[in-house]
């Protein structure tokens, strides 16, 4: 399974487990594009599932990077070493 992170706003993100990580996924009528991964995090005190990061398809790369940084404090998987 892949741990998917769907970044929506600076303080809102959803996570779910998915079988595959396609380039585009639709959730609640909105298109999300794969922006990172799936990548296997290094083991810590546990084994992590591969992580894939999605963001709204209409965002630029710069907007995605800003959104990613703002959500790092809420989602531990965004801070893992890969």
Backbone torsions as a table, in degrees:
resi	resn	phi	psi	omega
1	UNK	NA	152.8	178.9
2	UNK	-114.0	132.6	176.3
3	UNK	-86.3	109.3	-177.8
4	UNK	-99.6	133.4	177.1
5	UNK	-111.5	123.2	178.5
6	UNK	-108.3	103.3	179.6
7	UNK	-80.9	126.3	-178.3
8	UNK	-114.3	-51.4	177.6
9	UNK	-137.3	-177.9	-178.0
10	UNK	-66.4	-14.7	-179.9
11	UNK	-135.9	16.0	-178.9
12	UNK	-137.0	121.6	176.5
13	UNK	-146.3	149.9	176.6
14	UNK	-117.5	152.1	175.6
15	UNK	-129.6	150.7	175.3
16	UNK	-161.8	160.7	174.9
17	UNK	-94.0	133.5	179.5
18	UNK	-129.9	158.0	-178.9
19	UNK	-77.1	-42.6	-177.8
20	UNK	-131.4	163.3	-179.9
21	UNK	-121.8	81.0	178.9
22	UNK	-70.5	165.1	-179.4
23	UNK	-63.7	-34.8	179.6
24	UNK	-130.9	137.7	175.4
25	UNK	-135.7	145.9	176.6
26	UNK	-107.8	130.4	177.4
27	UNK	-134.1	125.5	178.3
28	UNK	50.9	41.7	176.8
29	UNK	77.9	8.5	-177.7
30	UNK	-121.4	140.0	178.9
31	UNK	-90.5	133.7	177.5
32	UNK	-119.9	136.3	177.2
33	UNK	-107.8	147.6	178.5
34	UNK	-70.1	121.7	-177.9
35	UNK	-111.2	-16.0	179.2
36	UNK	-161.8	138.0	174.6
37	UNK	86.6	-164.6	2.1
38	UNK	-71.9	139.3	179.1
39	UNK	-128.0	146.2	-179.8
40	UNK	-89.0	115.4	177.1
41	UNK	-67.3	153.4	173.6
42	UNK	-67.1	146.1	179.4
43	UNK	-66.5	142.0	174.0
44	UNK	-119.6	-125.8	175.3
45	UNK	-80.2	2.7	176.9
46	UNK	-153.1	168.0	176.1
47	UNK	-94.2	130.1	-177.3
48	UNK	-100.9	148.8	171.0
49	UNK	-73.6	155.4	173.0
50	UNK	-57.7	146.7	-176.1
51	UNK	-115.3	132.7	174.1
52	UNK	-122.3	139.1	-178.6
53	UNK	-116.1	128.1	178.3
54	UNK	-117.9	149.7	175.2
55	UNK	-141.9	160.3	178.1
56	UNK	-52.0	135.0	-174.5
57	UNK	-59.9	-27.9	-175.7
58	UNK	-78.1	-9.3	-178.7
59	UNK	-74.0	144.1	172.0
60	UNK	-76.8	169.2	178.5
61	UNK	-62.1	-40.3	179.0
62	UNK	-63.7	-43.1	177.9
63	UNK	-63.6	-38.9	177.2
64	UNK	-62.7	-45.9	-179.5
65	UNK	-59.6	-42.0	177.7
66	UNK	-62.8	-44.8	179.6
67	UNK	-63.8	-40.9	177.5
68	UNK	-59.2	-50.1	-178.7
69	UNK	-61.4	-41.1	-180.0
70	UNK	-66.2	-28.8	-178.2
71	UNK	-92.2	-7.5	-178.9
72	UNK	-58.4	-33.8	-177.9
73	UNK	-73.6	-16.8	-178.1
74	UNK	-100.2	-22.0	-174.1
75	UNK	-123.7	104.9	-176.6
76	UNK	-56.4	-33.7	-177.8
77	UNK	-63.6	-21.4	178.1
78	UNK	-77.8	-9.6	-178.6
79	UNK	-108.4	4.8	-177.8
80	UNK	-74.5	157.0	174.4
81	UNK	-86.9	140.4	-178.2
82	UNK	-120.4	NA	NA
